[in-house]
Amino acid sequence: MLDERSGRLLETINKLCDGGGFKIAEAGELLSCFPPEWNVGADELGRILSYLEERRFIDIQYAEEGVYCLCPLPEGRSYFETARERALEGARRRREQFLLALLGAFLGALLGTLTVLCIAFFAGRV
C-alpha cells in the first residue's frame, strides 16, 4: 500500500504515460500534482521516484537535472485498479451486512409479534 504522496505521484505518471512507453517529464510537471502545503521539493520527489522504482511500480530510464524519462510498469498501472476493486468490494460487503441486519430485525419483530399474539390468543384475551 502506497502512502498519499507516492500514490498521487504514481497517478500523475500513469496519466502522463497514458499511451504507454517512456515519457519525458520535468520535475516541475511532476511536482505540480502535490498541494503546496505538503512542501514536496525536488529532493523529496527524487526519493519518492526511487521508492516507486524499487517497488517495481515505475521504470526510470534516466534522471538528470530535473528531467526524468519514466514509464509505469504493469504493477503501477494495476495498483489503482486493485485499490478501486477493494473499495467496491468493501462497499458491497457493507451493503450486504446492512441488508442482513435489516432482514434479521424485521423477522425478529415479526416473530415477536406472532409470539405475543399466540400467547394472548391461548390465554383467552383476544
C-alpha positions as CSV (number, residue, x, y, z in Angstrom):
1,M,0.0,0.0,0.0
2,L,1.4,3.4,-1.0
3,D,1.2,6.5,1.1
4,E,-0.7,9.5,-0.2
5,R,2.3,11.3,-1.8
6,S,3.5,8.2,-3.6
7,G,0.1,7.3,-4.8
8,R,-0.5,10.8,-6.1
9,L,2.8,10.8,-8.0
10,L,2.1,7.3,-9.4
11,E,-1.3,8.5,-10.6
12,T,0.3,11.5,-12.3
13,I,2.8,9.3,-14.0
14,N,0.1,7.0,-15.2
15,K,-1.9,9.9,-16.7
16,L,1.3,11.3,-18.3
17,C,2.2,8.0,-19.9
18,D,-1.4,7.1,-20.8
19,G,-0.4,5.9,-24.3
20,G,2.3,3.6,-23.0
21,G,6.0,3.7,-23.3
22,F,8.6,6.1,-21.8
23,K,7.8,9.8,-21.4
24,I,10.0,12.7,-20.6
25,A,8.8,14.8,-17.6
26,E,10.3,17.7,-15.9
27,A,10.4,18.0,-12.1
28,G,8.0,20.9,-12.1
29,E,5.5,18.9,-14.1
30,L,5.7,16.1,-11.5
31,L,5.7,18.4,-8.5
32,S,2.5,20.2,-9.7
33,C,0.5,17.2,-8.6
34,F,1.3,17.9,-4.9
35,P,-0.6,20.6,-2.9
36,P,1.7,23.4,-1.7
37,E,1.1,22.6,2.0
38,W,2.8,19.3,1.5
39,N,6.1,21.1,0.9
40,V,7.4,18.5,-1.6
41,G,10.6,19.7,-3.2
42,A,13.0,18.2,-5.8
43,D,14.9,16.1,-3.3
44,E,11.7,14.6,-1.9
45,L,10.5,14.0,-5.5
46,G,13.7,12.0,-6.2
47,R,13.1,9.9,-3.0
48,I,9.5,9.2,-4.0
49,L,10.5,8.2,-7.5
50,S,13.3,5.9,-6.2
51,Y,10.8,4.4,-3.8
52,L,8.3,3.7,-6.7
53,E,11.1,2.3,-8.8
54,E,12.4,0.0,-6.0
55,R,8.9,-1.4,-5.6
56,R,8.6,-2.0,-9.4
57,F,5.7,0.5,-9.9
58,I,7.7,2.6,-12.4
59,D,10.9,2.3,-14.5
60,I,13.2,5.3,-14.7
61,Q,15.4,5.2,-17.8
62,Y,17.3,8.4,-16.8
63,A,17.1,11.2,-14.3
64,E,19.3,14.2,-14.9
65,E,19.0,17.8,-13.7
66,G,15.2,17.7,-13.0
67,V,14.4,15.8,-16.2
68,Y,13.1,12.3,-15.9
69,C,12.4,9.7,-18.6
70,L,10.0,7.3,-17.0
71,C,7.3,4.7,-17.6
72,P,4.8,3.0,-15.3
73,L,5.2,-0.8,-15.1
74,P,2.2,-3.2,-15.1
75,E,2.3,-3.2,-11.3
76,G,2.0,0.6,-11.3
77,R,-0.9,0.6,-13.8
78,S,-2.8,-2.1,-11.9
79,Y,-2.3,-0.5,-8.5
80,F,-5.3,1.8,-8.8
81,E,-7.5,-0.8,-10.4
82,T,-6.8,-3.1,-7.5
83,A,-7.4,-0.3,-5.0
84,R,-10.7,0.5,-6.7
85,E,-11.8,-3.1,-6.7
86,R,-11.0,-3.4,-2.9
87,A,-13.1,-0.3,-2.3
88,L,-16.0,-1.6,-4.3
89,E,-15.7,-5.0,-2.5
90,G,-15.8,-3.2,0.9
91,A,-18.9,-1.2,-0.2
92,R,-20.6,-4.4,-1.4
93,R,-19.9,-6.1,1.9
94,R,-21.2,-3.2,4.0
95,R,-24.4,-3.2,1.9
96,E,-24.9,-6.9,2.4
97,Q,-24.3,-6.6,6.1
98,F,-26.8,-3.8,6.3
99,L,-29.5,-5.7,4.4
100,L,-28.9,-8.9,6.5
101,A,-29.3,-6.8,9.7
102,L,-32.4,-5.2,8.4
103,L,-33.9,-8.5,7.4
104,G,-33.0,-10.0,10.8
105,A,-34.6,-7.1,12.7
106,F,-37.7,-7.4,10.6
107,L,-38.0,-11.2,11.1
108,G,-37.3,-10.8,14.8
109,A,-40.0,-8.2,15.2
110,L,-42.5,-10.3,13.2
111,L,-41.8,-13.4,15.2
112,G,-42.0,-11.5,18.5
113,T,-45.4,-10.1,17.4
114,L,-46.7,-13.5,16.4
115,T,-45.5,-15.0,19.7
116,V,-47.3,-12.3,21.7
117,L,-50.5,-12.8,19.6
118,C,-50.3,-16.6,20.1
119,I,-49.9,-16.2,23.9
120,A,-52.7,-13.7,24.0
121,F,-55.0,-16.0,21.9
122,F,-54.3,-19.1,24.1
123,A,-54.7,-17.0,27.3
124,G,-58.2,-16.0,26.0
125,R,-57.5,-12.3,25.8
126,V,-58.2,-12.0,22.1
